[in-house]
Amino acid sequence: MRIHLLTLMLMTTPALAQSPLSALVAEYETGPAYIFQNDGRYGPTGTSYEADDLNQKDNLYRSQRIALEARLGERHGIILLYAPFDITTRATLTKDIDFRGTVFPTGTVVDSRYLFDGYRASYLYRLVNGERFTWDIGASVQIRNALVSLGAVDGTRYAKESDIGVVGALKTRLRYELPSRVWAGLEADALSTFGLLGNTTGGIYDVALTLGLPLNTKGDVHAYARLRLLGGGADVTSRDIYNWGNFGFAVLGVQADLVSLVESALPRP
């Protein structure tokens, strides 16, 4: 078994050296999320409601993200991201809410679910590639899997709105690294329709500030703390849909360059 493993490692060494893949950075983060705003209205006779109406501001919610970035040479990068978000709250309604024609009267105890899973792919071009400072620009495409529902706890009423959609955004990322390999970063995805897409008005933004520090001497494994603001929504008159939300996140995470770790583990010729 050891002979086979050694043979595989020796065969892998020249393949890594010739590959255009200069880095493969895996990243995981988790931490509390808070809902600053989550307004909704669904249906031609729908009632506008806010996060407070459904007790969504009463708690913090656990969030997590997983990302994988492939660095292709010095200038190009591709990022794949999975960002799930799924919460359920219970509230006693203080007003009537019409949701897609189903009316939930005042005093009804309801369970409210808000699901917004994001699957994002991004391309970045390294515009500035300094020894300490880097600046990337590019674009992102996100597939959103969204569901909003209200259900009476006694089972008498239930209504939902679900959608799978594709959203594009512009992207930028800046990073400054000290000689100690402690670094700070700013990353942002954002786009607005500015009302130019017919009867749809919408936008999205995802902005994060990060402070990272190395966990080993080579600097290919880092821990980080991150503050994130995420928001967006749409007013789609043709489908009688309005939703706009703003969310805050405070997370801790770890990132590791898998290519560097594998190269460190391989025997040198």
SULBEL-V606726 format. One record per residue. N is the residue number from 1. SS is DSSP state (H for helix, E for strand, C for the rest). PSI is psi as a letter, one per 40 degrees, with the letter a starting at -180 (999 if undefined). OMEGA is omega as a letter, one per 40 degrees, with the letter a starting at -180 (none if undefined). Layout:
n->N ss->SS psi->PSI omega->OMEGA
n->N ss->SS psi->PSI omega->OMEGA
This chain:
n->1 ss->C psi->d omega->a
n->2 ss->H psi->d omega->i
n->3 ss->H psi->d omega->i
n->4 ss->H psi->d omega->a
n->5 ss->H psi->d omega->i
n->6 ss->H psi->d omega->i
n->7 ss->H psi->d omega->i
n->8 ss->H psi->d omega->a
n->9 ss->H psi->d omega->i
n->10 ss->H psi->d omega->i
n->11 ss->H psi->d omega->a
n->12 ss->H psi->d omega->a
n->13 ss->H psi->d omega->i
n->14 ss->H psi->d omega->i
n->15 ss->H psi->d omega->i
n->16 ss->H psi->d omega->a
n->17 ss->H psi->d omega->a
n->18 ss->H psi->e omega->a
n->19 ss->C psi->i omega->i
n->20 ss->C psi->e omega->a
n->21 ss->E psi->h omega->a
n->22 ss->E psi->d omega->i
n->23 ss->E psi->i omega->i
n->24 ss->E psi->g omega->a
n->25 ss->E psi->h omega->i
n->26 ss->E psi->i omega->a
n->27 ss->E psi->h omega->i
n->28 ss->E psi->h omega->i
n->29 ss->E psi->i omega->i
n->30 ss->E psi->i omega->a
n->31 ss->E psi->i omega->a
n->32 ss->E psi->i omega->i
n->33 ss->E psi->i omega->i
n->34 ss->E psi->i omega->i
n->35 ss->E psi->h omega->i
n->36 ss->E psi->d omega->a
n->37 ss->E psi->h omega->i
n->38 ss->E psi->g omega->a
n->39 ss->E psi->i omega->i
n->40 ss->E psi->i omega->i
n->41 ss->E psi->h omega->a
n->42 ss->E psi->h omega->i
n->43 ss->C psi->i omega->a
n->44 ss->C psi->d omega->i
n->45 ss->C psi->e omega->a
n->46 ss->C psi->i omega->i
n->47 ss->C psi->h omega->i
n->48 ss->C psi->h omega->i
n->49 ss->E psi->i omega->a
n->50 ss->C psi->i omega->a
n->51 ss->H psi->d omega->i
n->52 ss->H psi->d omega->a
n->53 ss->H psi->d omega->a
n->54 ss->H psi->e omega->i
n->55 ss->C psi->f omega->a
n->56 ss->C psi->e omega->i
n->57 ss->C psi->e omega->a
n->58 ss->C psi->e omega->a
n->59 ss->C psi->i omega->i
n->60 ss->C psi->i omega->a
n->61 ss->E psi->i omega->a
n->62 ss->E psi->h omega->i
n->63 ss->E psi->i omega->i
n->64 ss->E psi->i omega->i
n->65 ss->E psi->i omega->i
n->66 ss->E psi->h omega->a
n->67 ss->E psi->i omega->i
n->68 ss->E psi->h omega->a
n->69 ss->E psi->h omega->i
n->70 ss->E psi->h omega->i
n->71 ss->E psi->h omega->a
n->72 ss->E psi->g omega->a
n->73 ss->C psi->a omega->a
n->74 ss->C psi->d omega->a
n->75 ss->C psi->d omega->a
n->76 ss->E psi->i omega->i
n->77 ss->E psi->i omega->i
n->78 ss->E psi->h omega->a
n->79 ss->E psi->h omega->i
n->80 ss->E psi->h omega->a
n->81 ss->E psi->h omega->i
n->82 ss->E psi->h omega->a
n->83 ss->E psi->g omega->i
n->84 ss->C psi->i omega->i
n->85 ss->C psi->h omega->a
n->86 ss->E psi->h omega->a
n->87 ss->E psi->i omega->i
n->88 ss->E psi->h omega->i
n->89 ss->E psi->i omega->i
n->90 ss->E psi->h omega->a
n->91 ss->E psi->i omega->i
n->92 ss->E psi->h omega->a
n->93 ss->C psi->h omega->i
n->94 ss->C psi->e omega->i
n->95 ss->C psi->i omega->i
n->96 ss->C psi->h omega->i
n->97 ss->E psi->h omega->i
n->98 ss->E psi->h omega->a
n->99 ss->E psi->h omega->a
n->100 ss->C psi->f omega->i
n->101 ss->C psi->e omega->i
n->102 ss->E psi->h omega->a
n->103 ss->E psi->h omega->i
n->104 ss->E psi->h omega->a
n->105 ss->C psi->i omega->i
n->106 ss->C psi->h omega->a
n->107 ss->C psi->e omega->i
n->108 ss->C psi->h omega->i
n->109 ss->E psi->h omega->a
n->110 ss->E psi->i omega->i
n->111 ss->E psi->h omega->a
n->112 ss->E psi->h omega->i
n->113 ss->E psi->h omega->i
n->114 ss->E psi->h omega->i
n->115 ss->E psi->h omega->i
n->116 ss->E psi->g omega->i
n->117 ss->E psi->h omega->a
n->118 ss->E psi->h omega->i
n->119 ss->E psi->h omega->a
n->120 ss->E psi->h omega->i
n->121 ss->E psi->h omega->a
n->122 ss->E psi->i omega->i
n->123 ss->E psi->h omega->i
n->124 ss->E psi->h omega->i
n->125 ss->E psi->h omega->a
n->126 ss->E psi->h omega->a
n->127 ss->E psi->d omega->i
n->128 ss->E psi->h omega->a
n->129 ss->E psi->g omega->a
n->130 ss->C psi->i omega->i
n->131 ss->C psi->d omega->a
n->132 ss->C psi->d omega->a
n->133 ss->E psi->h omega->i
n->134 ss->E psi->i omega->i
n->135 ss->E psi->h omega->i
n->136 ss->E psi->i omega->i
n->137 ss->E psi->i omega->a
n->138 ss->E psi->a omega->a
n->139 ss->E psi->i omega->a
n->140 ss->E psi->i omega->i
n->141 ss->E psi->h omega->a
n->142 ss->E psi->h omega->i
n->143 ss->E psi->h omega->a
n->144 ss->E psi->h omega->i
n->145 ss->E psi->h omega->a
n->146 ss->E psi->i omega->i
n->147 ss->E psi->h omega->i
n->148 ss->E psi->h omega->a
n->149 ss->E psi->i omega->i
n->150 ss->E psi->h omega->i
n->151 ss->E psi->h omega->i
n->152 ss->E psi->h omega->a
n->153 ss->C psi->d omega->i
n->154 ss->C psi->e omega->i
n->155 ss->C psi->e omega->a
n->156 ss->C psi->d omega->a
n->157 ss->C psi->i omega->i
n->158 ss->E psi->h omega->i
n->159 ss->E psi->i omega->a
n->160 ss->E psi->i omega->i
n->161 ss->E psi->h omega->i
n->162 ss->E psi->i omega->a
n->163 ss->E psi->i omega->i
n->164 ss->E psi->h omega->a
n->165 ss->E psi->i omega->i
n->166 ss->E psi->h omega->a
n->167 ss->E psi->h omega->i
n->168 ss->E psi->i omega->i
n->169 ss->E psi->i omega->i
n->170 ss->E psi->i omega->a
n->171 ss->E psi->i omega->i
n->172 ss->E psi->i omega->i
n->173 ss->E psi->h omega->i
n->174 ss->E psi->i omega->i
n->175 ss->E psi->h omega->i
n->176 ss->E psi->h omega->a
n->177 ss->E psi->h omega->i
n->178 ss->C psi->i omega->i
n->179 ss->C psi->d omega->i
n->180 ss->C psi->e omega->a
n->181 ss->C psi->e omega->i
n->182 ss->C psi->h omega->a
n->183 ss->E psi->i omega->i
n->184 ss->E psi->i omega->a
n->185 ss->E psi->i omega->i
n->186 ss->E psi->h omega->a
n->187 ss->E psi->h omega->a
n->188 ss->E psi->h omega->i
n->189 ss->E psi->h omega->a
n->190 ss->E psi->i omega->i
n->191 ss->E psi->i omega->i
n->192 ss->E psi->i omega->i
n->193 ss->C psi->e omega->a
n->194 ss->C psi->f omega->i
n->195 ss->C psi->e omega->a
n->196 ss->C psi->e omega->a
n->197 ss->E psi->g omega->i
n->198 ss->C psi->b omega->a
n->199 ss->C psi->f omega->i
n->200 ss->E psi->h omega->i
n->201 ss->E psi->h omega->a
n->202 ss->E psi->i omega->i
n->203 ss->E psi->i omega->i
n->204 ss->E psi->i omega->i
n->205 ss->E psi->i omega->i
n->206 ss->E psi->h omega->a
n->207 ss->E psi->h omega->a
n->208 ss->E psi->h omega->i
n->209 ss->E psi->h omega->a
n->210 ss->E psi->i omega->i
n->211 ss->E psi->h omega->a
n->212 ss->E psi->i omega->i
n->213 ss->E psi->i omega->a
n->214 ss->E psi->i omega->i
n->215 ss->C psi->e omega->i
n->216 ss->C psi->i omega->a
n->217 ss->C psi->d omega->a
n->218 ss->C psi->d omega->i
n->219 ss->C psi->f omega->i
n->220 ss->C psi->e omega->i
n->221 ss->E psi->h omega->a
n->222 ss->E psi->i omega->i
n->223 ss->E psi->i omega->a
n->224 ss->E psi->i omega->i
n->225 ss->E psi->i omega->a
n->226 ss->E psi->h omega->i
n->227 ss->E psi->h omega->a
n->228 ss->E psi->h omega->i
n->229 ss->E psi->h omega->a
n->230 ss->E psi->h omega->i
n->231 ss->E psi->i omega->i
n->232 ss->E psi->a omega->i
n->233 ss->E psi->a omega->a
n->234 ss->E psi->i omega->i
n->235 ss->E psi->h omega->a
n->236 ss->E psi->g omega->a
n->237 ss->H psi->d omega->a
n->238 ss->H psi->d omega->i
n->239 ss->H psi->e omega->i
n->240 ss->C psi->f omega->a
n->241 ss->E psi->h omega->i
n->242 ss->E psi->h omega->i
n->243 ss->E psi->h omega->i
n->244 ss->E psi->h omega->a
n->245 ss->E psi->i omega->i
n->246 ss->E psi->h omega->a
n->247 ss->E psi->i omega->i
n->248 ss->E psi->i omega->a
n->249 ss->E psi->i omega->i
n->250 ss->E psi->h omega->a
n->251 ss->E psi->i omega->i
n->252 ss->E psi->i omega->a
n->253 ss->E psi->i omega->i
n->254 ss->E psi->i omega->i
n->255 ss->E psi->i omega->a
n->256 ss->E psi->h omega->i
n->257 ss->E psi->h omega->a
n->258 ss->H psi->d omega->i
n->259 ss->H psi->d omega->i
n->260 ss->H psi->d omega->i
n->261 ss->H psi->d omega->i
n->262 ss->H psi->d omega->i
n->263 ss->H psi->d omega->i
n->264 ss->H psi->d omega->a
n->265 ss->H psi->e omega->a
n->266 ss->C psi->i omega->i
n->267 ss->C psi->i omega->a
n->268 ss->C psi->h omega->a
n->269 ss->C psi->999 omega->none
